[in-house]
Amino acid sequence: MMQRLRILHLEDDPMDAELVLATLSAAGLEVDVHLVSQREEFVLALSRGGIDLILADFALPSFDGMSALLIVRGQYPDLPFVFVSGKLGEEAAIESLKSGATDYVLKNRLSRLVPAVQRALTEAKERAKQRKMEKELERAYTEIQKRAEDYRNLFNSIRDVIVVTDHKGKILHVNQPALQETFGYLPEEVVEQNIGILFTDDDRAIGLELFESKGGAQGRLIELDFRRKNGESYDGELYALKRLDRNGVPTGNIGIFRDISERKKTEEALRESELRHYQFQLELKYAAEIQARLLPRSYPQIPCFDIAARCIPAKQVGGDFFDWQVVSPTVVNLTLGDVMGKGMAAAMLMATVRASLHAVTMYNAPAQAVRLAEQALGLDLENSESFVTLFHGQLNAVRRSLTFVDCGHGFVFVRRADGTVEDLSPRGLPLGVPGDKLYQEGVVDFGKDDALILFSDGLIDARPELSLNNQRIAQQIAELPSAEAMVERLVALTAQTDPQPDDITILVVRCTA
């Protein structure tokens, strides 16, 4: 079904407009005509779009056809425009055609109207088709230009040197600035030259064998020594392959030259680094073994009490430690320390702290022992800009009590036999933190099945999603029959953590009678 023809008709005489419509309809044309007589109406109708053809009287009382033509051509260069006028002089007719009118028809010769309209529509279609073709050609040309430019940019942007030769090894093309950056040559200095100028004397024969071959290089990757323009040689990598035409026939060779001198240095440095790393790991392994041996190897045997502990470094070595000293068959000193940080630095400081404490705890009460240790360690802690949280206590089996000093540690509580949790106080500053230190002792008494739980902050850090606190930890060890079982249960809480965020140390003292 033919689409209805949409016409904008500029005419101030309704009778003439009816006559034009009748003429078009009589010829079998299905038309929708929008009749206007004023400039404003014309411009508004034009702006709405959807117009196939414009018919216009040449002269109207308030608006003329030539002005309408100029408006149309300014916005729609290809829209068919036919003058239908009562009279139109020869000069006016010529001027209208020069200004872009498609045709003109006199009102007293409307027999020409339908052929003029049909010709105008045909020409408009042809012009639209031609313009479309021109735009497609323009787009195609632009795309070709863009692809050529992209290829040139890509070719010249590659940091490896790409050399194109004929079968005799004569250089035809080379990319810049890679050539100048790598070899020091400008393209005009190597084009038409034999590719042998890029190789050292020792490797020139191998290079020429790849490029002076009519069959073309076979996609070979080889390391050779290349020579720069200034005579300097360097380690290089060459990938040589055939240059093929569109039919796959070899027409020469392509060489991709890469400077690998820095890579060689890096590989050598990496080998040295790996060797140093291996040596360090070996030393670290020995350090871990020594640190493990520094911790007590057996649990103290003391009447009415069950004692167990575990220390799990976050790395091979760590800054946490636990320790005990048997003062007498019924008295034992217990210590848990946490040096700030982890790894080798913390481990070294941990050994110093442990040794200092060991030297003073045997014959001194807890507060005095910690005070003496802090005096001995003060300068080391200041120089290392570190500190140590520490819990140190003396357990007396006869009195079933623990006298303790808490130096900023805080991760300790007593789980009573009935399940209640009791926090310990007082608490002081960590070792190494400036302040007016006055270490105060606290005392906690034990009943049967009461347990002292002492741990480092690594236990909390390992499972933050569990929101571990003293109450929750106490629930985890309820009804367990021994101190060792309690330690193992708490250690098991951290088994899912990988990597372990911090050192984990746990010490449990359980009253058995």
Secondary structure, DSSP 8 states (H G I E B T S, - for coil): ----EEEEEE-S-HHHHHHHHHHHHHTT--EEEEEE-SHHHHHHHHHH----EEEE-SB-SS-BHHHHHHHHHHH-TTS-EEEEES---HHHHHHHHHTT--EEEEGGGGGGHHHHHHHHHHHHHHHHHHHHHHHHHHHHHHHHHHHHHHHHHHHHH-SSEEEEE-TT-BEEEE-TTHHHHHH---HHHHTTSBGGGGB-TTTHHHHHHHHS-TT---SEEEEEEEE-TTS-EEEEEEEEEEEE-TTS-EEEEEEEEEE-HHHHHHHHHHHHHHHHHHHHHHHHHHHHHHHHHHS-SS---BTTEEEEEEEE-SSSS-SEEEEEEEEETTEEEEEEEEESS-SHHHHHHHHHHHHHHHHHSTTS-HHHHHHHHHHHHHHHHHHHT--EEEEEEEEETTTTEEEEEEEB---EEEE-TTS-EEE----B--BT--S------EEEE--TT-EEEEE-THHHHH-GGGT--HHHHHHHTTT-SSHHHHHHHHHHTTTT-SS--S-EEEEEEEE--
